[in-house]
Amino acid sequence: MNTKYLEIIKAPVITEKSSTLAQTEGKYIFKVDPKANKTEIKEAIEKIFKVKVESISTINAKTKKRRVGRYTGLTNRYKKAIVKLADGQTIDLN
């Protein structure tokens, strides 16, 4: 497996809502590199998990202001990808 793909897919988003989406609709949510486009994300998911991707939706998450003592700053920006797999395909995220 190429390390290029591992740089595109940062981590799965594991929440109650994403678990429900995975079970009911076959959609999985990942944090991905903000510069990656849909075709790169699709290729990376298919190569890493060996599944067939049907469609991808992406969301650019906004930064949030955070304060530590008297210093203020912003959280890191990231992109989320909602990946819909073909019927009968699953990804084991455990």
C-alpha positions, 0 to 999 in steps of 0.5 A, spaced: 500 500 500 502 506 498 503 511 503 500 517 499 493 514 501 495 514 508 496 521 508 490 523 504 485 519 509 487 521 516 482 518 521 475 515 521 470 519 525 467 515 530 461 518 533 454 515 535 451 518 529 456 516 524 455 509 527 448 509 525 449 512 518 454 506 517 449 501 519 443 503 516 445 507 510 452 504 509 455 511 509 462 512 513 465 518 515 473 520 515 477 526 516 481 527 510 487 532 508 483 539 506 487 539 499 484 532 497 479 532 492 473 527 491 477 522 486 483 522 490 479 520 497 475 515 493 482 512 490 485 512 497 478 508 500 478 503 495 485 501 496 486 501 503 479 498 505 479 494 498 471 496 497 467 499 492 465 506 493 459 509 490 459 516 492 463 521 496 460 528 499 465 532 502 465 538 508 470 543 510 470 544 517 471 551 520 476 553 525 474 554 532 476 560 536 480 557 543 483 560 548 489 558 553 490 563 559 491 569 555 492 567 549 487 565 543 488 561 537 484 557 532 483 550 532 486 546 525 482 546 519 480 539 516 475 536 511 470 530 512 468 525 507 462 521 507 463 515 503 457 511 501 459 504 499 456 499 494 451 494 497 453 489 501 460 492 502 462 494 509 468 497 513 471 494 520 473 500 524 474 497 530 
